Amino acid sequence: MATSSRSAGPGLLDYLPQGRWLLVGAAFLLGWLLFALVWLAGRGDDTTTPGPAKPVAEPVAFEPLPRPMAAGDAATPLPAPTEEARVVEQAPAPAPAPAPAPVETTPLPPSIDEAAPVAGQAMQAPSPLPEQSPSPRYPLDALRRGETGTVILQVQVDAQGQPVSIDVSQRSGSRDLDRAAVEAVSRWRFSPALDAAGNAVPGGLSVPVDFKLE
């Protein structure tokens, strides 16, 4: 019978060596193990216990807006202000003006008389001496041109009766006549001014000088 089985023809097992059977069996078992692991892992993800559900915020209810006022509706008048609610602003009172400082007046000593004349003040004006106040010489150029006029001089005289300053207060219109009047009066001698006590003091006077053709 053993001879009949071998003559039946070579089978699949005859082509495989004897050591390969172990490798085929091990690979088959390893494949089943991998399939089982994958299948168990997939079931574990599906059966995961869900966590607590998060609370959902409740919707906030808003009150509806009031309807718009119609054109014919009148606005509600405001209440009239009461007497207590009125505030009256009062202007601040002006500050009082400062009182003027008193002016101190020093009384004059009784020995001084206000009406008495000051010593040395001229009470009588000086006057030219007739014998020492000759008439000015008529300038020849002014005489040829027929110039005439009046020169008024302001003369200051010292206590000795001599002129110390001469100013022309009014001109004649001719320079030659004005110069001749100043030169003549500068050589005059005067009676000096006198004060209240009769003493000679400096003083001044106005001297007119006329130039006329005869």
VEXSE-378256 format. One record per atom (N, C-alpha, C): residue number from 1; chain; x, y, z. Coordinates in steps of 0.05 Angstrom, whole numbers, plus 5000, padded with zeros to 4 digits. Layout:
# VEXSE-378256
resi/chain/u/v/w
NUM/A/X/Y/Z $
...
***
This chain:
# VEXSE-378256
resi/chain/u/v/w
1/A/5016/4976/5000 $
1/A/5000/5000/5000 $
1/A/5017/5025/5000 $
2/A/5039/5023/5012 $
2/A/5058/5046/5012 $
2/A/5068/5051/4984 $
3/A/5070/5031/4969 $
3/A/5080/5035/4942 $
3/A/5060/5048/4925 $
4/A/5033/5041/4930 $
4/A/5012/5053/4914 $
4/A/5008/5083/4920 $
5/A/5013/5091/4945 $
5/A/5010/5119/4952 $
5/A/5031/5136/4939 $
6/A/5055/5126/4937 $
6/A/5076/5142/4926 $
6/A/5074/5144/4896 $
7/A/5062/5123/4884 $
7/A/5059/5124/4855 $
7/A/5036/5141/4846 $
8/A/5021/5150/4864 $
8/A/4997/5167/4857 $
8/A/5006/5193/4844 $
9/A/5030/5202/4847 $
9/A/5041/5227/4835 $
9/A/5051/5245/4856 $
10/A/5068/5261/4849 $
10/A/5080/5280/4868 $
10/A/5059/5300/4878 $
11/A/5057/5305/4904 $
11/A/5039/5325/4916 $
11/A/5053/5351/4922 $
12/A/5036/5370/4934 $
12/A/5047/5397/4941 $
12/A/5067/5395/4963 $
13/A/5063/5375/4981 $
13/A/5082/5372/5003 $
13/A/5109/5362/4994 $
14/A/5109/5348/4971 $
14/A/5135/5338/4962 $
14/A/5153/5360/4952 $
15/A/5142/5382/4943 $
15/A/5158/5404/4933 $
15/A/5170/5421/4955 $
16/A/5159/5421/4979 $
16/A/5169/5438/5001 $
16/A/5189/5422/5017 $
17/A/5210/5434/5024 $
17/A/5229/5420/5041 $
17/A/5217/5417/5069 $
18/A/5229/5400/5084 $
18/A/5219/5393/5110 $
18/A/5221/5417/5130 $
19/A/5240/5436/5128 $
19/A/5243/5458/5147 $
19/A/5224/5481/5142 $
20/A/5212/5483/5118 $
20/A/5194/5505/5112 $
20/A/5167/5502/5126 $
21/A/5159/5480/5135 $
21/A/5133/5477/5148 $
21/A/5131/5493/5174 $
22/A/5152/5493/5187 $
22/A/5152/5509/5212 $
22/A/5148/5539/5206 $
23/A/5161/5549/5186 $
23/A/5159/5578/5179 $
23/A/5130/5584/5170 $
24/A/5118/5566/5155 $
24/A/5091/5572/5146 $
24/A/5072/5572/5169 $
25/A/5075/5554/5188 $
25/A/5057/5554/5211 $
25/A/5060/5579/5228 $
26/A/5085/5586/5232 $
26/A/5090/5610/5248 $
26/A/5078/5636/5235 $
27/A/5081/5638/5209 $
27/A/5070/5661/5195 $
27/A/5040/5662/5197 $
28/A/5028/5638/5195 $
28/A/4998/5637/5196 $
28/A/4988/5646/5224 $
29/A/5002/5636/5244 $
29/A/4994/5644/5272 $
29/A/4998/5674/5277 $
30/A/5020/5684/5266 $
30/A/5026/5713/5270 $
30/A/5005/5730/5256 $
31/A/4996/5721/5232 $
31/A/4975/5737/5218 $
31/A/4949/5738/5234 $
32/A/4942/5715/5245 $
32/A/4917/5715/5262 $
32/A/4920/5733/5287 $
33/A/4943/5732/5298 $
33/A/4947/5749/5322 $
33/A/4944/5779/5315 $
34/A/4957/5787/5292 $
34/A/4954/5815/5284 $
34/A/4926/5823/5278 $
35/A/4911/5805/5265 $
35/A/4883/5811/5259 $
35/A/4866/5814/5284 $
36/A/4872/5796/5304 $
36/A/4857/5798/5329 $
36/A/4863/5825/5344 $
37/A/4889/5833/5343 $
37/A/4896/5858/5357 $
37/A/4882/5882/5344 $
38/A/4882/5882/5317 $
38/A/4869/5905/5303 $
38/A/4840/5905/5308 $
39/A/4827/5882/5309 $
39/A/4798/5881/5313 $
39/A/4791/5890/5341 $
40/A/4807/5881/5362 $
40/A/4802/5890/5389 $
40/A/4807/5920/5393 $
41/A/4827/5931/5379 $
41/A/4832/5960/5381 $
41/A/4809/5976/5369 $
42/A/4798/5966/5348 $
42/A/4775/5981/5336 $
42/A/4751/5980/5354 $
43/A/4746/5959/5368 $
43/A/4723/5958/5386 $
43/A/4727/5976/5410 $
44/A/4753/5978/5419 $
44/A/4758/5995/5442 $
44/A/4752/6025/5436 $
45/A/4758/6034/5411 $
45/A/4751/6062/5404 $
45/A/4722/6067/5402 $
46/A/4706/6046/5393 $
46/A/4677/6051/5391 $
46/A/4664/6051/5418 $
47/A/4674/6036/5437 $
47/A/4661/6034/5464 $
47/A/4672/6053/5484 $
48/A/4686/6075/5475 $
48/A/4696/6095/5494 $
48/A/4673/6109/5508 $
49/A/4676/6111/5534 $
49/A/4654/6124/5550 $
49/A/4654/6154/5545 $
50/A/4632/6164/5536 $
50/A/4631/6193/5530 $
50/A/4633/6210/5556 $
51/A/4646/6233/5554 $
51/A/4649/6250/5578 $
51/A/4624/6266/5583 $
52/A/4623/6280/5605 $
52/A/4599/6296/5612 $
52/A/4594/6317/5591 $
53/A/4569/6320/5584 $
53/A/4562/6339/5563 $
53/A/4563/6367/5575 $
54/A/4574/6385/5558 $
54/A/4577/6413/5566 $
54/A/4549/6427/5566 $
55/A/4544/6443/5587 $
55/A/4518/6456/5588 $
55/A/4516/6477/5566 $
56/A/4493/6478/5554 $
56/A/4488/6497/5532 $
56/A/4475/6522/5544 $
57/A/4486/6546/5537 $
57/A/4475/6570/5548 $
57/A/4447/6575/5538 $
58/A/4430/6583/5557 $
58/A/4403/6589/5549 $
58/A/4401/6615/5534 $
59/A/4385/6616/5514 $
59/A/4382/6642/5498 $
59/A/4371/6664/5516 $
60/A/4382/6688/5513 $
60/A/4373/6712/5528 $
60/A/4349/6724/5514 $
61/A/4329/6728/5530 $
61/A/4304/6739/5519 $
61/A/4306/6770/5520 $
62/A/4304/6784/5497 $
62/A/4304/6813/5495 $
62/A/4276/6824/5494 $
63/A/4272/6846/5508 $
63/A/4246/6859/5507 $
63/A/4242/6873/5481 $
64/A/4219/6872/5470 $
64/A/4215/6886/5444 $
64/A/4217/6916/5447 $
65/A/4227/6930/5426 $
65/A/4229/6959/5426 $
65/A/4202/6971/5425 $
66/A/4199/6995/5438 $
66/A/4172/7008/5436 $
66/A/4167/7017/5408 $
67/A/4142/7018/5401 $
67/A/4135/7026/5374 $
67/A/4140/7055/5370 $
68/A/4147/7064/5346 $
68/A/4153/7092/5341 $
68/A/4128/7109/5345 $
69/A/4132/7134/5355 $
69/A/4110/7152/5360 $
69/A/4099/7162/5333 $
70/A/4073/7163/5332 $
70/A/4060/7172/5308 $
70/A/4063/7202/5305 $
71/A/4058/7212/5281 $
71/A/4062/7241/5276 $
71/A/4043/7258/5292 $
72/A/4019/7248/5297 $
72/A/3999/7264/5311 $
72/A/4001/7263/5341 $
73/A/4018/7244/5351 $
73/A/4020/7242/5381 $
73/A/4036/7265/5391 $
74/A/4027/7276/5414 $
74/A/4041/7298/5426 $
74/A/4061/7288/5446 $
75/A/4084/7301/5448 $
75/A/4104/7293/5467 $
75/A/4095/7298/5495 $
76/A/4103/7280/5513 $
76/A/4095/7283/5541 $
76/A/4109/7307/5553 $
77/A/4095/7327/5563 $
77/A/4108/7351/5573 $
77/A/4123/7345/5599 $
78/A/4146/7359/5602 $
78/A/4162/7355/5626 $
78/A/4148/7369/5649 $
79/A/4152/7358/5673 $
79/A/4139/7371/5697 $
79/A/4152/7398/5702 $
80/A/4135/7417/5710 $
80/A/4145/7444/5716 $
80/A/4164/7443/5740 $
81/A/4186/7458/5738 $
81/A/4204/7458/5761 $
81/A/4192/7471/5786 $
82/A/4196/7459/5808 $
82/A/4186/7469/5833 $
82/A/4203/7492/5843 $
83/A/4194/7506/5864 $
83/A/4208/7528/5875 $
83/A/4234/7518/5888 $
84/A/4234/7494/5899 $
84/A/4258/7484/5912 $
84/A/4279/7477/5892 $
85/A/4271/7469/5868 $
85/A/4291/7460/5848 $
85/A/4304/7483/5834 $
86/A/4293/7507/5836 $
86/A/4305/7530/5823 $
86/A/4329/7540/5838 $
87/A/4351/7544/5823 $
87/A/4376/7554/5835 $
87/A/4381/7581/5823 $
88/A/4382/7601/5839 $
88/A/4387/7629/5831 $
88/A/4416/7635/5838 $
89/A/4431/7642/5817 $
89/A/4459/7649/5821 $
89/A/4460/7679/5826 $
90/A/4472/7686/5848 $
90/A/4475/7713/5856 $
90/A/4504/7722/5851 $
91/A/4506/7746/5839 $
91/A/4532/7756/5833 $
91/A/4547/7762/5860 $
92/A/4573/7756/5861 $
92/A/4587/7763/5886 $
92/A/4588/7793/5891 $
93/A/4586/7799/5916 $
93/A/4586/7828/5923 $
93/A/4613/7840/5918 $
94/A/4615/7863/5906 $
94/A/4641/7875/5900 $
94/A/4656/7881/5925 $
95/A/4682/7877/5923 $
95/A/4700/7882/5946 $
95/A/4700/7912/5952 $
96/A/4700/7918/5977 $
96/A/4701/7947/5984 $
96/A/4727/7960/5976 $
97/A/4725/7984/5965 $
97/A/4749/7998/5956 $
97/A/4766/8005/5980 $
98/A/4793/8002/5978 $
98/A/4810/8009/6001 $
98/A/4808/8039/6007 $
99/A/4807/8044/6032 $
99/A/4806/8072/6041 $
99/A/4832/8086/6035 $
100/A/4831/8111/6024 $
100/A/4856/8125/6018 $
100/A/4872/8131/6043 $
101/A/4898/8128/6040 $
101/A/4915/8133/6062 $
101/A/4914/8162/6071 $
102/A/4913/8167/6096 $
102/A/4912/8195/6105 $
102/A/4938/8210/6098 $
103/A/4934/8234/6088 $
103/A/4957/8251/6081 $
103/A/4966/8267/6105 $
104/A/4991/8262/6112 $
104/A/5001/8276/6135 $
104/A/5011/8304/6127 $
105/A/5001/8323/6139 $
105/A/5009/8351/6134 $
105/A/5025/8361/6157 $
106/A/5049/8370/6150 $
106/A/5066/8380/6171 $
106/A/5061/8410/6174 $
107/A/5052/8419/6197 $
107/A/5047/8448/6200 $
107/A/5073/8464/6199 $
108/A/5071/8488/6188 $
108/A/5094/8505/6186 $
108/A/5100/8516/6214 $
109/A/5126/8520/6219 $
109/A/5132/8533/6245 $
109/A/5121/8561/6247 $
110/A/5114/8569/6271 $
110/A/5101/8595/6274 $
110/A/5118/8619/6266 $
111/A/5145/8615/6265 $
111/A/5163/8637/6259 $
111/A/5163/8644/6229 $
112/A/5152/8627/6212 $
112/A/5153/8632/6183 $
112/A/5126/8644/6175 $
113/A/5127/8667/6163 $
113/A/5103/8680/6153 $
113/A/5101/8675/6123 $
114/A/5079/8661/6115 $
114/A/5076/8655/6087 $
114/A/5073/8679/6069 $
115/A/5063/8701/6079 $
115/A/5058/8725/6063 $
115/A/5083/8742/6061 $
116/A/5103/8736/6077 $
116/A/5127/8753/6077 $
116/A/5143/8748/6051 $
117/A/5155/8768/6039 $
117/A/5170/8764/6014 $
117/A/5196/8749/6020 $
118/A/5205/8733/6001 $
118/A/5230/8718/6004 $
118/A/5253/8737/6002 $
119/A/5273/8734/6020 $
119/A/5296/8751/6020 $
119/A/5312/8747/5994 $
120/A/5321/8768/5981 $
120/A/5336/8767/5956 $
120/A/5319/8767/5931 $
121/A/5292/8766/5934 $
121/A/5275/8767/5911 $
121/A/5271/8796/5902 $
122/A/5274/8801/5875 $
122/A/5272/8828/5865 $
122/A/5243/8838/5866 $
123/A/5240/8860/5879 $
123/A/5214/8873/5881 $
123/A/5212/8897/5862 $
124/A/5235/8908/5853 $
124/A/5235/8930/5834 $
124/A/5254/8922/5811 $
125/A/5244/8923/5786 $
125/A/5260/8915/5763 $
125/A/5282/8935/5758 $
126/A/5304/8926/5746 $
126/A/5325/8945/5739 $
126/A/5316/8964/5716 $
127/A/5331/8986/5714 $
127/A/5324/9006/5693 $
127/A/5349/9017/5682 $
128/A/5350/9024/5656 $
128/A/5375/9035/5644 $
128/A/5380/9064/5654 $
129/A/5405/9070/5659 $
129/A/5413/9097/5667 $
129/A/5414/9115/5642 $
130/A/5400/9138/5643 $
130/A/5398/9155/5619 $
130/A/5425/9164/5608 $
131/A/5444/9171/5626 $
131/A/5470/9181/5618 $
131/A/5488/9159/5608 $
132/A/5480/9133/5613 $
132/A/5498/9111/5604 $
132/A/5483/9091/5586 $
133/A/5463/9101/5572 $
133/A/5449/9084/5554 $
133/A/5445/9099/5527 $
134/A/5466/9103/5511 $
134/A/5464/9118/5486 $
134/A/5448/9101/5466 $
135/A/5437/9116/5446 $
135/A/5421/9103/5425 $
135/A/5440/9087/5407 $
136/A/5431/9065/5396 $
136/A/5448/9049/5378 $
136/A/5454/9064/5352 $
137/A/5476/9057/5339 $
137/A/5483/9069/5314 $
137/A/5468/9055/5292 $
138/A/5458/9071/5273 $
138/A/5442/9060/5251 $
138/A/5462/9047/5231 $
139/A/5459/9022/5224 $
139/A/5478/9009/5205 $
139/A/5476/9022/5178 $
140/A/5499/9027/5164 $
140/A/5499/9040/5139 $
140/A/5485/9023/5117 $
141/A/5490/8997/5118 $
141/A/5477/8980/5097 $
141/A/5447/8980/5100 $
142/A/5437/8979/5125 $
142/A/5408/8979/5129 $
142/A/5397/9007/5122 $
143/A/5413/9028/5127 $
143/A/5404/9055/5120 $
143/A/5402/9058/5090 $
144/A/5421/9047/5073 $
144/A/5419/9049/5045 $
144/A/5395/9034/5034 $
145/A/5389/9011/5047 $
145/A/5366/8995/5037 $
145/A/5340/9006/5048 $
146/A/5341/9025/5066 $
146/A/5317/9036/5077 $
146/A/5303/9018/5097 $
147/A/5318/9001/5112 $
147/A/5306/8982/5131 $
147/A/5299/8996/5157 $
148/A/5276/8990/5167 $
148/A/5268/9000/5193 $
148/A/5255/8977/5209 $
149/A/5251/8982/5235 $
149/A/5238/8962/5251 $
149/A/5243/8966/5281 $
150/A/5232/8949/5297 $
150/A/5235/8950/5326 $
150/A/5246/8923/5335 $
151/A/5266/8924/5352 $
151/A/5279/8900/5364 $
151/A/5273/8900/5393 $
152/A/5262/8878/5404 $
152/A/5257/8876/5433 $
152/A/5276/8856/5444 $
153/A/5291/8865/5465 $
153/A/5312/8849/5478 $
153/A/5304/8842/5506 $
154/A/5310/8818/5515 $
154/A/5307/8810/5543 $
154/A/5335/8810/5555 $
155/A/5339/8828/5575 $
155/A/5365/8834/5587 $
155/A/5365/8825/5616 $
156/A/5385/8809/5624 $
156/A/5389/8801/5652 $
156/A/5412/8818/5663 $
157/A/5406/8832/5686 $
157/A/5425/8851/5698 $
157/A/5433/8840/5725 $
158/A/5459/8842/5731 $
158/A/5468/8832/5758 $
158/A/5464/8854/5779 $
159/A/5474/8848/5803 $
159/A/5470/8867/5825 $
159/A/5486/8892/5822 $
160/A/5506/8892/5805 $
160/A/5523/8916/5800 $
160/A/5512/8933/5777 $
161/A/5490/8924/5764 $
161/A/5478/8940/5742 $
161/A/5490/8934/5715 $
162/A/5505/8913/5711 $
162/A/5517/8907/5685 $
162/A/5501/8884/5672 $
163/A/5496/8886/5646 $
163/A/5481/8865/5632 $
163/A/5499/8839/5630 $
164/A/5487/8817/5637 $
164/A/5501/8791/5637 $
164/A/5492/8773/5614 $
165/A/5467/8778/5604 $
165/A/5457/8762/5581 $
165/A/5436/8779/5566 $
166/A/5437/8776/5539 $
166/A/5418/8791/5522 $
166/A/5406/8771/5502 $
167/A/5380/8769/5501 $
167/A/5366/8752/5482 $
167/A/5347/8768/5465 $
168/A/5345/8762/5439 $
168/A/5326/8775/5421 $
168/A/5300/8761/5423 $
169/A/5280/8773/5435 $
169/A/5253/8761/5437 $
169/A/5236/8769/5413 $
170/A/5241/8791/5400 $
170/A/5226/8799/5376 $
170/A/5246/8812/5356 $
171/A/5247/8801/5332 $
171/A/5265/8811/5312 $
171/A/5252/8833/5295 $
172/A/5269/8849/5283 $
172/A/5260/8871/5267 $
172/A/5255/8863/5238 $
173/A/5266/8842/5229 $
173/A/5265/8834/5201 $
173/A/5291/8839/5187 $
174/A/5310/8853/5200 $
174/A/5336/8859/5188 $
174/A/5357/8848/5207 $
175/A/5375/8833/5196 $
175/A/5397/8822/5213 $
175/A/5415/8844/5222 $
176/A/5420/8864/5205 $
176/A/5438/8886/5213 $
176/A/5426/8902/5236 $
177/A/5400/8907/5235 $
177/A/5387/8922/5257 $
177/A/5388/8906/5283 $
178/A/5383/8880/5282 $
178/A/5383/8864/5306 $
178/A/5411/8863/5318 $
179/A/5431/8860/5301 $
179/A/5459/8860/5312 $
179/A/5466/8887/5324 $
180/A/5458/8909/5312 $
180/A/5465/8936/5322 $
180/A/5451/8940/5349 $
181/A/5427/8930/5353 $
181/A/5413/8934/5379 $
181/A/5426/8918/5401 $
182/A/5435/8893/5395 $
182/A/5448/8877/5416 $
182/A/5475/8890/5424 $
183/A/5491/8899/5404 $
183/A/5516/8912/5410 $
183/A/5513/8937/5427 $
184/A/5493/8953/5421 $
184/A/5489/8978/5436 $
184/A/5481/8973/5465 $
185/A/5461/8954/5470 $
185/A/5451/8949/5497 $
185/A/5472/8935/5514 $
186/A/5490/8920/5501 $
186/A/5511/8906/5516 $
186/A/5530/8925/5530 $
187/A/5531/8951/5520 $
187/A/5548/8971/5532 $
187/A/5533/8989/5552 $
188/A/5508/8984/5556 $
188/A/5492/9001/5574 $
188/A/5498/8994/5603 $
189/A/5492/9014/5620 $
189/A/5493/9009/5649 $
189/A/5465/9014/5660 $
190/A/5458/8998/5681 $
190/A/5431/8998/5691 $
190/A/5432/9003/5721 $
191/A/5409/9012/5730 $
191/A/5404/9013/5759 $
191/A/5395/8985/5767 $
192/A/5408/8972/5786 $
192/A/5402/8944/5792 $
192/A/5374/8942/5804 $
193/A/5364/8917/5804 $
193/A/5338/8911/5817 $
193/A/5341/8912/5847 $
194/A/5319/8918/5861 $
194/A/5320/8920/5890 $
194/A/5300/8901/5902 $
195/A/5307/8889/5925 $
195/A/5288/8871/5939 $
195/A/5271/8887/5958 $
196/A/5257/8873/5975 $
196/A/5239/8886/5994 $
196/A/5254/8903/6014 $
197/A/5278/8895/6020 $
197/A/5294/8910/6040 $
197/A/5310/8933/6027 $
198/A/5308/8937/6000 $
198/A/5322/8958/5987 $
198/A/5350/8950/5979 $
199/A/5357/8925/5980 $
199/A/5383/8916/5972 $
199/A/5384/8909/5942 $
200/A/5407/8914/5930 $
200/A/5410/8909/5901 $
200/A/5412/8879/5897 $
201/A/5396/8869/5878 $
201/A/5395/8840/5872 $
201/A/5394/8837/5842 $
202/A/5402/8814/5831 $
202/A/5399/8810/5801 $
202/A/5370/8811/5793 $
203/A/5366/8820/5768 $
203/A/5339/8821/5757 $
203/A/5340/8823/5727 $
204/A/5316/8824/5715 $
204/A/5314/8825/5686 $
204/A/5293/8845/5677 $
205/A/5296/8854/5652 $
205/A/5277/8873/5641 $
205/A/5276/8869/5611 $
206/A/5256/8880/5598 $
206/A/5252/8880/5569 $
206/A/5259/8908/5558 $
207/A/5277/8908/5537 $
207/A/5286/8934/5526 $
207/A/5278/8935/5497 $
208/A/5260/8953/5488 $
208/A/5254/8956/5460 $
208/A/5273/8977/5447 $
209/A/5282/8971/5423 $
209/A/5300/8989/5408 $
209/A/5287/8994/5381 $
210/A/5282/9020/5375 $
210/A/5269/9027/5350 $
210/A/5289/9038/5330 $
211/A/5286/9030/5305 $
211/A/5302/9041/5283 $
211/A/5283/9054/5263 $
212/A/5284/9080/5261 $
212/A/5267/9095/5243 $
212/A/5283/9115/5227 $
213/A/5274/9120/5202 $
213/A/5287/9140/5185 $
213/A/5273/9166/5189 $
214/A/5289/9188/5193 $
214/A/5277/9215/5196 $
214/A/5277/9229/5170 $
***
